[in-house]
């Protein structure tokens, strides 16, 4: 083998070893924390769900159902959070404005179950 042709091969090999061995300081961005809440209402009363948030967050009513068919008004999630206190129908989102407690209760008639997600 000639000396001239071994230099490019050696250089390529050195670059490959360096590239494979160098990890760098790259870090992945961690996804935000997601919390699920589930509340119910039955013959003994309301059973709310509560969670703490560290700052502003989005709260989504994922589901609200009643064992009584065709109830009016339709079942909903009642959310109490920093800067927000209202009912959300399934699929709607609210914004909490700061740190504090988030409380989910079910609103409607009959035995109820509701689910919310904090992200």
Secondary structure as GFF3:
##gff-version 3
##sequence-region A 1 119
A	DSSP	alpha_helix	3	21	.	.	.	ID=ss1
A	DSSP	beta_strand	35	42	.	.	.	ID=ss2
A	DSSP	beta_strand	45	47	.	.	.	ID=ss3
A	DSSP	beta_strand	49	53	.	.	.	ID=ss4
A	DSSP	beta_strand	57	66	.	.	.	ID=ss5
A	DSSP	beta_strand	76	81	.	.	.	ID=ss6
A	DSSP	beta_strand	84	88	.	.	.	ID=ss7
A	DSSP	beta_strand	93	96	.	.	.	ID=ss8
A	DSSP	beta_strand	100	107	.	.	.	ID=ss9
A	DSSP	beta_strand	112	118	.	.	.	ID=ss10
###
